[in-house]
Amino acid sequence: MSDREAVAHLLRRATFGPTADEVDAAERAGPTATLDRLLTPPRPTGARRPRRPRRCRPTRTPR
């Protein structure tokens, strides 16, 4: 199976039907890079990492 056939098959299975331009770009990138791109969601522009919630201190109960 050629790289073009492999990436075209991958795009047909993982997307809603690739265009010829998308198959061309995926062929240039190669199957591994195309799979990585499909499995790694893009980060929104200007987005910061979410802050971790503060840890609560344990409360003391009266004795």
Biotite code that builds the C-alpha atoms (Angstrom):
import biotite.structure as struc

atoms = struc.array([
    struc.Atom([0.000, 0.000, 0.000], chain_id="A", res_id=1, res_name="MET", atom_name="CA", element="C"),
    struc.Atom([1.464, 3.388, -0.954], chain_id="A", res_id=2, res_name="SER", atom_name="CA", element="C"),
    struc.Atom([1.649, 6.307, 1.472], chain_id="A", res_id=3, res_name="ASP", atom_name="CA", element="C"),
    struc.Atom([-1.112, 8.091, -0.456], chain_id="A", res_id=4, res_name="ARG", atom_name="CA", element="C"),
    struc.Atom([-3.402, 5.070, -0.156], chain_id="A", res_id=5, res_name="GLU", atom_name="CA", element="C"),
    struc.Atom([-2.561, 4.706, 3.545], chain_id="A", res_id=6, res_name="ALA", atom_name="CA", element="C"),
    struc.Atom([-3.250, 8.328, 4.452], chain_id="A", res_id=7, res_name="VAL", atom_name="CA", element="C"),
    struc.Atom([-6.378, 8.440, 2.263], chain_id="A", res_id=8, res_name="ALA", atom_name="CA", element="C"),
    struc.Atom([-7.690, 5.338, 4.060], chain_id="A", res_id=9, res_name="HIS", atom_name="CA", element="C"),
    struc.Atom([-6.790, 6.835, 7.451], chain_id="A", res_id=10, res_name="LEU", atom_name="CA", element="C"),
    struc.Atom([-8.554, 10.107, 6.630], chain_id="A", res_id=11, res_name="LEU", atom_name="CA", element="C"),
    struc.Atom([-11.656, 8.300, 5.341], chain_id="A", res_id=12, res_name="ARG", atom_name="CA", element="C"),
    struc.Atom([-11.857, 6.314, 8.569], chain_id="A", res_id=13, res_name="ARG", atom_name="CA", element="C"),
    struc.Atom([-11.026, 9.140, 10.996], chain_id="A", res_id=14, res_name="ALA", atom_name="CA", element="C"),
    struc.Atom([-12.754, 12.143, 9.412], chain_id="A", res_id=15, res_name="THR", atom_name="CA", element="C"),
    struc.Atom([-15.973, 12.981, 7.613], chain_id="A", res_id=16, res_name="PHE", atom_name="CA", element="C"),
    struc.Atom([-14.523, 12.503, 4.149], chain_id="A", res_id=17, res_name="GLY", atom_name="CA", element="C"),
    struc.Atom([-11.278, 14.190, 3.169], chain_id="A", res_id=18, res_name="PRO", atom_name="CA", element="C"),
    struc.Atom([-10.910, 16.562, 0.249], chain_id="A", res_id=19, res_name="THR", atom_name="CA", element="C"),
    struc.Atom([-8.207, 16.002, -2.354], chain_id="A", res_id=20, res_name="ALA", atom_name="CA", element="C"),
    struc.Atom([-6.208, 18.871, -0.793], chain_id="A", res_id=21, res_name="ASP", atom_name="CA", element="C"),
    struc.Atom([-6.363, 17.213, 2.626], chain_id="A", res_id=22, res_name="GLU", atom_name="CA", element="C"),
    struc.Atom([-5.133, 13.918, 1.169], chain_id="A", res_id=23, res_name="VAL", atom_name="CA", element="C"),
    struc.Atom([-2.305, 15.767, -0.628], chain_id="A", res_id=24, res_name="ASP", atom_name="CA", element="C"),
    struc.Atom([-1.247, 17.496, 2.607], chain_id="A", res_id=25, res_name="ALA", atom_name="CA", element="C"),
    struc.Atom([-1.442, 14.222, 4.551], chain_id="A", res_id=26, res_name="ALA", atom_name="CA", element="C"),
    struc.Atom([0.635, 12.467, 1.892], chain_id="A", res_id=27, res_name="GLU", atom_name="CA", element="C"),
    struc.Atom([3.327, 15.161, 2.163], chain_id="A", res_id=28, res_name="ARG", atom_name="CA", element="C"),
    struc.Atom([3.313, 14.860, 5.975], chain_id="A", res_id=29, res_name="ALA", atom_name="CA", element="C"),
    struc.Atom([3.305, 11.063, 5.961], chain_id="A", res_id=30, res_name="GLY", atom_name="CA", element="C"),
    struc.Atom([1.088, 8.529, 7.757], chain_id="A", res_id=31, res_name="PRO", atom_name="CA", element="C"),
    struc.Atom([2.715, 8.863, 11.197], chain_id="A", res_id=32, res_name="THR", atom_name="CA", element="C"),
    struc.Atom([2.546, 12.665, 11.278], chain_id="A", res_id=33, res_name="ALA", atom_name="CA", element="C"),
    struc.Atom([-1.031, 12.579, 9.973], chain_id="A", res_id=34, res_name="THR", atom_name="CA", element="C"),
    struc.Atom([-2.076, 10.158, 12.705], chain_id="A", res_id=35, res_name="LEU", atom_name="CA", element="C"),
    struc.Atom([-0.360, 12.291, 15.362], chain_id="A", res_id=36, res_name="ASP", atom_name="CA", element="C"),
    struc.Atom([-2.161, 15.398, 14.046], chain_id="A", res_id=37, res_name="ARG", atom_name="CA", element="C"),
    struc.Atom([-5.529, 13.637, 14.139], chain_id="A", res_id=38, res_name="LEU", atom_name="CA", element="C"),
    struc.Atom([-5.030, 12.320, 17.672], chain_id="A", res_id=39, res_name="LEU", atom_name="CA", element="C"),
    struc.Atom([-3.660, 15.535, 19.190], chain_id="A", res_id=40, res_name="THR", atom_name="CA", element="C"),
    struc.Atom([-6.370, 18.183, 19.562], chain_id="A", res_id=41, res_name="PRO", atom_name="CA", element="C"),
    struc.Atom([-5.233, 21.711, 18.773], chain_id="A", res_id=42, res_name="PRO", atom_name="CA", element="C"),
    struc.Atom([-4.811, 24.141, 21.658], chain_id="A", res_id=43, res_name="ARG", atom_name="CA", element="C"),
    struc.Atom([-6.936, 27.247, 21.338], chain_id="A", res_id=44, res_name="PRO", atom_name="CA", element="C"),
    struc.Atom([-4.934, 30.358, 20.489], chain_id="A", res_id=45, res_name="THR", atom_name="CA", element="C"),
    struc.Atom([-4.025, 32.396, 23.504], chain_id="A", res_id=46, res_name="GLY", atom_name="CA", element="C"),
    struc.Atom([-5.283, 29.699, 25.866], chain_id="A", res_id=47, res_name="ALA", atom_name="CA", element="C"),
    struc.Atom([-3.536, 29.256, 29.156], chain_id="A", res_id=48, res_name="ARG", atom_name="CA", element="C"),
    struc.Atom([-3.211, 26.040, 31.032], chain_id="A", res_id=49, res_name="ARG", atom_name="CA", element="C"),
    struc.Atom([-6.036, 25.574, 33.524], chain_id="A", res_id=50, res_name="PRO", atom_name="CA", element="C"),
    struc.Atom([-5.108, 26.373, 37.088], chain_id="A", res_id=51, res_name="ARG", atom_name="CA", element="C"),
    struc.Atom([-4.896, 23.509, 39.497], chain_id="A", res_id=52, res_name="ARG", atom_name="CA", element="C"),
    struc.Atom([-7.436, 23.701, 42.296], chain_id="A", res_id=53, res_name="PRO", atom_name="CA", element="C"),
    struc.Atom([-6.066, 24.683, 45.659], chain_id="A", res_id=54, res_name="ARG", atom_name="CA", element="C"),
    struc.Atom([-5.626, 21.933, 48.153], chain_id="A", res_id=55, res_name="ARG", atom_name="CA", element="C"),
    struc.Atom([-7.836, 22.296, 51.164], chain_id="A", res_id=56, res_name="CYS", atom_name="CA", element="C"),
    struc.Atom([-6.293, 22.169, 54.572], chain_id="A", res_id=57, res_name="ARG", atom_name="CA", element="C"),
    struc.Atom([-7.688, 19.491, 56.804], chain_id="A", res_id=58, res_name="PRO", atom_name="CA", element="C"),
    struc.Atom([-10.143, 20.869, 59.306], chain_id="A", res_id=59, res_name="THR", atom_name="CA", element="C"),
    struc.Atom([-9.756, 20.139, 62.969], chain_id="A", res_id=60, res_name="ARG", atom_name="CA", element="C"),
    struc.Atom([-12.757, 18.928, 64.781], chain_id="A", res_id=61, res_name="THR", atom_name="CA", element="C"),
    struc.Atom([-13.265, 19.984, 68.404], chain_id="A", res_id=62, res_name="PRO", atom_name="CA", element="C"),
    struc.Atom([-12.771, 17.213, 70.935], chain_id="A", res_id=63, res_name="ARG", atom_name="CA", element="C"),
])
